[in-house]
């Protein structure tokens, strides 16, 4: 009895099904496809990195704003903002964990957390939201300028 799930020993490859080409022609078609794919990849070529030989050879001409590396003050500001965001995020996570765990701790610790951490949690979240929004707007403006 013949099963539909088992391929027949003389079955043709899937890419040759429905074509009137012999198997050798189907294999050559597959090879041609692979060559076309290789050619397409070669046309794209490797991505140029900042500071490549082409930009160095044109050092006598002023670099356009798109080719210029980010200025030192901008990168310092970005570094400070990212560190600030990481710090605020860490504080917010620790405050949230303290608030979540306060119900399981002794009543003295619970009252201390409720007295000091609870009022500071919302301003911490708002600070993170404000700094992250400002950073996002600054970066999108920087991208739009380029």
C-alpha positions as CSV (number, residue, x, y, z in Angstrom):
1,X,0.0,0.0,0.0
2,X,1.4,3.4,-0.9
3,X,1.5,6.1,1.7
4,X,1.1,9.8,0.9
5,X,3.5,10.9,3.6
6,X,6.5,9.0,2.4
7,X,8.2,10.4,-0.7
8,X,8.6,8.1,-3.7
9,X,12.2,7.0,-4.4
10,X,12.1,8.5,-7.8
11,X,10.4,11.8,-6.7
12,X,11.8,15.0,-8.2
13,X,13.0,17.8,-6.0
14,X,10.4,20.4,-5.0
15,X,11.9,23.1,-7.2
16,X,11.5,20.9,-10.3
17,X,7.9,19.8,-9.7
18,X,5.7,20.9,-12.4
19,X,8.5,21.8,-14.8
20,X,9.3,19.8,-17.9
21,X,13.0,20.2,-17.4
22,X,15.2,17.2,-16.7
23,X,16.9,16.9,-13.3
24,X,20.2,18.3,-14.7
25,X,18.5,21.4,-15.9
26,X,16.8,21.9,-12.6
27,X,20.1,21.6,-10.8
28,X,21.6,24.1,-13.2
29,X,18.7,26.5,-12.5
30,X,19.4,26.2,-8.8
31,X,23.0,26.9,-9.4
32,X,22.1,30.0,-11.4
33,X,19.9,31.2,-8.6
34,X,22.8,30.8,-6.2
35,X,25.0,32.8,-8.5
36,X,22.5,35.5,-8.8
37,X,22.2,35.8,-5.1
38,X,25.9,36.0,-4.7
39,X,26.0,38.8,-7.3
40,X,23.3,40.7,-5.5
41,X,25.3,40.4,-2.2
42,X,28.5,41.6,-3.9
43,X,26.7,44.6,-5.4
44,X,25.7,45.8,-1.9
45,X,29.2,45.5,-0.8
46,X,30.5,45.9,2.8
47,X,29.2,48.9,4.8
48,X,31.6,51.7,5.1
49,X,32.8,52.5,8.6
50,X,33.4,56.0,9.9
51,X,37.0,56.9,9.4
52,X,37.4,54.7,6.3
53,X,40.2,55.3,3.8
54,X,37.9,57.3,1.5
55,X,37.2,60.0,4.2
56,X,40.9,60.1,5.1
57,X,42.0,60.7,1.5
58,X,39.7,63.8,1.3
59,X,41.2,65.4,4.4
60,X,42.1,68.6,2.4
61,X,38.4,69.2,1.8
62,X,36.1,70.1,4.7
63,X,33.9,67.2,5.9
64,X,30.2,67.6,5.4
65,X,28.1,67.6,8.6
66,X,26.9,64.0,7.8
67,X,30.5,62.7,7.7
68,X,31.7,64.5,10.8
69,X,31.9,62.5,14.0
70,X,29.7,63.6,16.9
71,X,31.2,66.5,18.7
72,X,32.9,65.9,22.1
73,X,30.4,67.9,24.2
74,X,27.4,66.1,22.6
75,X,28.9,62.7,23.4
76,X,29.7,63.8,26.9
77,X,26.1,65.0,27.4
78,X,24.8,61.8,26.0
79,X,27.0,59.7,28.3
80,X,25.9,61.7,31.3
81,X,22.2,61.4,30.3
82,X,22.5,57.6,29.9
83,X,24.2,57.2,33.2
84,X,21.5,59.3,34.8
85,X,18.8,57.2,33.3
86,X,20.5,54.0,34.5
87,X,20.8,55.5,38.0
88,X,17.1,56.6,38.1
89,X,16.0,53.3,36.8
90,X,18.0,51.4,39.4
91,X,16.6,53.6,42.2
92,X,13.0,53.1,40.9
93,X,13.4,49.3,40.8
94,X,14.9,49.2,44.3
95,X,12.1,51.4,45.6
96,X,9.5,49.3,43.9
97,X,10.9,46.1,45.4
98,X,11.0,47.7,48.8
99,X,7.4,48.7,48.5
100,X,6.4,45.3,47.3
101,X,8.3,43.5,50.1
102,X,7.2,45.9,52.9
103,X,4.0,44.0,53.5
104,X,5.9,40.8,54.3
105,X,8.4,42.5,56.7
106,X,7.9,43.5,60.3
107,X,5.6,46.4,61.1
108,X,8.5,48.7,62.1
109,X,10.2,48.2,58.7
110,X,6.9,48.5,56.9
111,X,6.1,51.8,58.6
112,X,9.6,53.1,57.8
113,X,9.3,52.2,54.1
114,X,5.8,53.7,54.0
115,X,7.1,56.9,55.6
116,X,10.2,57.5,53.4
117,X,10.1,55.3,50.2
118,X,6.4,55.5,49.3
119,X,6.4,59.4,48.9
120,X,9.6,59.3,46.9
121,X,8.4,56.5,44.4
122,X,6.2,58.7,42.2
123,X,8.7,61.5,41.8
124,X,11.3,58.9,40.9
125,X,9.1,57.5,38.1
126,X,8.3,61.0,36.9
127,X,12.0,61.9,36.8
128,X,12.7,58.8,34.8
129,X,9.9,59.5,32.4
130,X,11.0,63.2,32.0
131,X,14.7,62.4,31.4
132,X,13.9,59.5,29.0
133,X,11.5,61.7,27.0
134,X,13.9,64.5,26.8
135,X,16.7,62.2,25.7
136,X,14.4,60.6,23.0
137,X,13.4,64.0,21.7
138,X,17.1,65.1,21.6
139,X,18.2,62.0,19.7
140,X,15.3,62.2,17.2
141,X,16.1,65.9,16.6
142,X,19.8,64.9,16.1
143,X,18.8,62.2,13.6
144,X,16.5,64.6,11.7
145,X,19.3,67.1,11.3
146,X,21.5,64.4,9.6
